[in-house]
Amino acid sequence: MKTITFLTSLLISATSFAQIAFTSFEEPNIVTVQYTDLGDPAVAHDLVSNENESIVNFTSTGGEMGFNARYEPYDVPSTGLTDGDWVGVVDVTEFEVGAISTTDGSQGYKISDVDGNYILEFDPVDLTGFTDVTLSFNLLIKSSMYEGNGTENHSESDTFRIYVKDLANGAEYDVFSPLGMNITSLYLNFWQGGEVSLPSDITTAQLIVHVRTSEPEEAIYFDDFVFDGKATLSLDDINIKQNQFSVYPNPSKDFVNITSQISGNKNIEIYNLLGKRIINTTISSDRLNVSELISGIYMMKITQNGSSSTKKLIIK
């Protein structure tokens, strides 16, 4: 997947408002077959999209943010998603979940009956050149059967959290979190909208949704995530910053090439998804040795002559 920056204006002058990144889950195809995890429910792992089953992972092809799903077990593991569950992209009209979120289309994302923890991570969003950034969203909480207050990792303690992670330092900022209260108290069988302002010092943000449920009726639907902000640079300047660096091959194994439109040393920082910095080095060429990294997904921050960009790096 890739860092997404999607701007709706053809030309943005100083302090114009712009849509930075979004998803309404309209790009993925709908597959009306439950998702069955083939992994070990006792072990945390990335979820793999299965052919002809509900879409849980998506690589952006038309402008919407892509996303990756992973699973983490209870402290005492249960069946997880191995028994077949409704998770992934759905047509919300088929599930009779009340009024449809009409911002863009009829598709949304559903998570239910996870029997563990379901974590959905979206493409990183580069906020370079924007101030007054906000994140808006729509969600629907179905069922009045949620248990516990989410403070413990077991089947009697359901939880739901939307948050933004600052990939530069690992800090997390809640967008919506009922931790410490029973989700049942929030049960309203219709779409609810919300909007939050993000801290001004976040340069690369990642939207994450975390759900822990144990029953089919305990379903969370969400849709229409939109990052908006005030542009302080022209569209041309922003595009130059975002397109200055290219990273290939990606996925990689032993090395990556990092090319730039300008000359000069490049400072490279690589972080794991927990926000821990694994590599911090300066290179004068285009090649970086990554053979010490184990297989997985990392974030690479590239800085050169005052310009910086964050890329997703996949190690095979």
C-alpha positions in Angstrom: 0.0 0.0 0.0 1.0 3.6 -0.2 0.7 7.0 1.5 -2.3 8.7 0.1 -2.7 12.4 -0.4 -5.9 13.2 -2.4 -6.7 16.9 -3.0 -10.0 17.9 -4.6 -9.0 21.4 -5.7 -7.2 22.0 -9.0 -5.3 24.9 -7.5 -4.9 25.7 -3.8 -3.7 29.1 -2.7 -2.4 30.0 0.7 -4.8 28.9 3.6 -7.4 27.3 1.3 -9.4 24.4 2.7 -8.9 21.0 1.1 -9.8 17.4 1.4 -6.5 15.6 2.2 -7.5 11.9 2.2 -10.6 9.9 2.5 -12.4 6.6 2.2 -16.1 5.7 1.7 -15.3 2.0 1.0 -16.8 2.4 -2.5 -13.7 1.1 -4.4 -13.6 -2.5 -3.2 -16.0 -5.0 -4.7 -18.8 -6.4 -2.5 -18.5 -10.2 -1.8 -21.5 -11.4 0.2 -19.7 -14.4 1.8 -18.5 -14.5 5.4 -14.8 -14.2 6.0 -13.0 -17.2 7.5 -9.5 -16.8 8.9 -7.2 -19.6 8.1 -4.6 -18.5 10.6 -4.0 -19.7 14.2 -6.6 -18.0 16.5 -4.2 -18.4 19.4 -1.5 -16.2 17.8 -1.6 -12.6 16.7 -1.3 -12.3 12.9 -2.2 -10.2 9.8 -5.4 -11.3 8.2 -5.2 -12.5 4.6 -7.9 -11.7 2.0 -9.4 -15.0 0.8 -10.7 -15.4 -2.7 -14.5 -15.0 -3.0 -14.9 -13.9 0.6 -15.7 -10.6 2.2 -12.9 -8.0 1.6 -10.9 -7.3 4.7 -7.8 -5.8 3.1 -7.6 -3.3 0.2 -4.9 -1.6 -1.8 -6.0 1.8 -3.1 -6.5 2.0 -6.8 -8.6 5.1 -7.3 -7.9 7.6 -4.6 -9.5 6.2 -1.5 -7.3 5.1 1.4 -6.3 1.4 1.4 -6.4 -0.7 4.6 -5.0 -3.8 6.3 -6.6 -5.9 8.9 -5.0 -8.0 11.7 -6.2 -10.2 14.5 -5.0 -10.4 18.2 -6.4 -13.1 20.5 -7.9 -12.7 24.0 -5.6 -13.3 26.9 -7.2 -16.8 26.9 -7.6 -17.4 23.1 -11.0 -18.2 21.6 -12.0 -19.2 18.0 -11.3 -15.8 16.6 -12.5 -15.5 13.0 -11.9 -19.2 12.1 -15.6 -20.0 12.4 -16.7 -17.6 9.7 -17.9 -14.0 10.5 -19.2 -10.9 8.9 -16.2 -8.6 8.8 -15.0 -6.4 5.9 -16.6 -4.2 3.2 -20.4 -4.6 3.0 -23.4 -3.0 1.4 -25.0 -1.6 4.5 -28.5 -1.7 3.0 -28.4 -5.5 3.0 -28.0 -5.6 6.8 -30.9 -3.3 7.7 -28.8 -1.0 9.9 -31.1 2.0 9.8 -30.6 5.1 7.8 -27.8 4.8 5.2 -24.7 7.0 5.5 -25.2 9.0 2.3 -21.9 11.0 2.1 -20.7 8.8 -0.7 -22.5 5.6 -1.8 -24.0 2.7 0.2 -20.9 0.7 1.1 -19.3 0.6 4.5 -17.1 -1.6 6.7 -18.5 -4.0 9.3 -16.9 -5.8 12.2 -18.7 -8.3 14.4 -18.3 -11.5 16.4 -14.5 -11.3 16.3 -13.9 -13.5 19.4 -10.8 -11.6 19.9 -9.4 -8.2 18.7 -9.8 -6.9 15.2 -7.4 -4.0 14.2 -7.9 -2.2 10.9 -5.0 0.1 9.9 -5.4 2.5 7.0 -2.8 4.0 4.7 -0.7 6.7 6.3 -1.7 10.2 5.4 1.0 12.9 4.9 -0.2 16.1 6.5 2.8 18.2 5.2 1.6 21.6 4.1 -1.7 21.6 6.1 -2.9 23.2 9.3 -6.2 22.9 11.2 -6.5 19.3 10.2 -9.8 17.5 11.1 -11.0 13.9 10.8 -14.7 13.3 10.3 -16.5 10.0 10.2 -19.8 8.1 10.3 -20.5 5.1 12.5 -23.4 2.9 13.6 -23.4 0.8 16.8 -25.8 -2.1 16.5 -27.2 -4.4 19.3 -27.8 -3.8 22.9 -25.9 -6.9 24.0 -22.4 -5.5 24.6 -20.7 -6.7 27.8 -18.2 -5.2 30.2 -16.4 -1.9 29.9 -13.5 -2.8 27.6 -10.8 -2.6 30.2 -9.9 -6.4 30.0 -9.0 -8.6 27.1 -11.6 -11.3 27.2 -15.1 -12.2 25.8 -17.0 -10.4 28.6 -15.3 -7.1 28.0 -16.3 -5.7 24.6 -14.7 -2.5 23.2 -14.5 -0.2 20.2 -12.0 2.5 19.5 -11.2 4.8 16.6 -7.8 6.6 16.9 -5.1 8.3 15.0 -1.4 7.4 15.5 1.4 9.9 15.0 3.9 7.7 13.1 6.8 10.0 13.9 6.7 9.3 17.6 4.1 6.6 18.2 1.6 8.9 20.1 -2.1 8.0 19.8 -5.0 10.4 19.8 -8.6 9.1 20.4 -11.2 10.0 17.9 -13.9 7.8 19.4 -13.4 5.6 22.5 -16.0 4.3 25.0 -13.2 2.6 27.1 -14.4 2.3 30.7 -18.1 2.2 29.8 -20.5 -0.4 28.4 -21.0 0.2 24.6 -24.6 -0.8 25.1 -25.2 2.7 26.5 -24.2 4.1 23.1 -26.5 1.7 21.1 -28.4 3.7 18.6 -29.6 1.9 15.4 -28.8 4.8 13.1 -25.8 6.4 11.6 -24.0 9.0 13.8 -21.5 11.5 12.5 -18.5 13.0 14.3 -15.5 15.3 13.7 -12.4 15.9 15.7 -9.4 18.3 15.4 -6.0 16.7 15.2 -2.9 18.1 17.0 -0.9 20.6 14.8 2.4 18.8 15.2 1.3 15.5 13.4 3.1 15.2 10.1 2.2 11.6 9.2 -1.1 10.3 10.6 -2.5 6.7 10.5 -6.1 6.0 11.2 -6.8 2.8 13.2 -10.0 1.1 14.2 -9.9 -1.5 17.1 -12.9 -3.7 17.8 -13.3 -6.5 20.4 -16.7 -8.4 20.3 -17.9 -11.9 20.9 -21.4 -12.2 19.4 -22.8 -11.9 15.9 -25.3 -9.3 17.1 -22.5 -7.1 18.4 -21.7 -5.3 15.2 -20.0 -2.0 14.4 -20.4 -0.2 11.1 -18.3 2.7 9.9 -18.0 4.8 6.8 -16.9 8.1 5.3 -13.6 8.8 7.0 -12.3 12.2 5.7 -9.2 14.1 6.6 -9.7 17.9 5.9 -7.2 20.7 6.4 -6.2 24.2 5.6 -3.5 24.2 2.9 -0.5 26.5 3.5 1.2 25.6 0.2 0.1 25.6 -3.4 -1.1 22.3 -4.8 2.1 22.3 -7.0 4.3 22.7 -4.0 2.5 19.9 -2.1 2.7 17.6 -5.1 6.5 18.2 -5.4 7.0 17.3 -1.8 4.9 14.1 -2.0 6.4 12.9 -5.2 10.0 13.9 -4.5 11.0 10.4 -3.4 10.5 7.0 -4.9 11.2 3.7 -3.1 11.7 0.4 -4.9 11.6 -2.6 -4.9 8.7 -2.6 -2.4 8.1 -5.2 -1.1 11.8 -5.8 -0.6 14.1 -8.2 1.1 17.8 -7.2 1.2 17.9 -3.6 -0.1 15.8 -0.7 -1.4 16.6 2.1 -3.8 15.5 5.6 -2.6 15.6 8.0 -5.5 15.0 11.8 -5.3 14.3 14.6 -7.7 17.1 16.6 -6.1 20.7 15.9 -4.9 22.1 15.6 -1.4 22.4 13.2 1.5 19.2 11.5 2.7 18.4 10.9 6.3 16.4 7.6 6.6 14.4 6.6 9.7 12.5 3.3 9.7 9.9 2.6 12.4 7.9 -0.6 13.1 4.1 -0.3 13.5 4.5 0.1 17.3 6.4 3.4 16.7 9.8 2.0 17.6 12.7 3.4 15.5 14.7 0.5 14.0 17.0 2.3 11.6 18.3 5.9 11.7 21.0 6.5 9.1 22.2 8.9 6.4 23.0 7.8 2.9 24.8 9.6 0.1 23.7 7.1 -2.6 20.3 5.7 -3.5 20.7 2.3 -2.0 19.8 1.3 1.6 20.5 -2.1 3.2 17.4 -3.5 4.9 18.6 -7.1 5.3 18.5 -6.8 9.1 14.7 -6.2 9.1 12.4 -9.1 9.7 9.4 -9.7 7.5 6.6 -7.2 8.1 5.4 -3.7 7.5 7.4 -0.6 8.4 7.2 3.2 8.0 10.2 4.9 6.4 10.7 8.7 6.9 13.0 10.2 4.3 14.4 13.7 4.8 16.6 15.6 2.3 17.4 19.3 2.2 14.5 20.2 4.5 11.9 18.2 2.6 10.5 15.0 4.1 8.1 12.3 3.2 6.9 9.1 4.8 6.5 5.8 2.8 5.2 2.4 3.8 7.9 -0.3 3.4 7.1 -4.0 3.2 9.8 -6.5 4.0 9.3 -10.0 2.6 
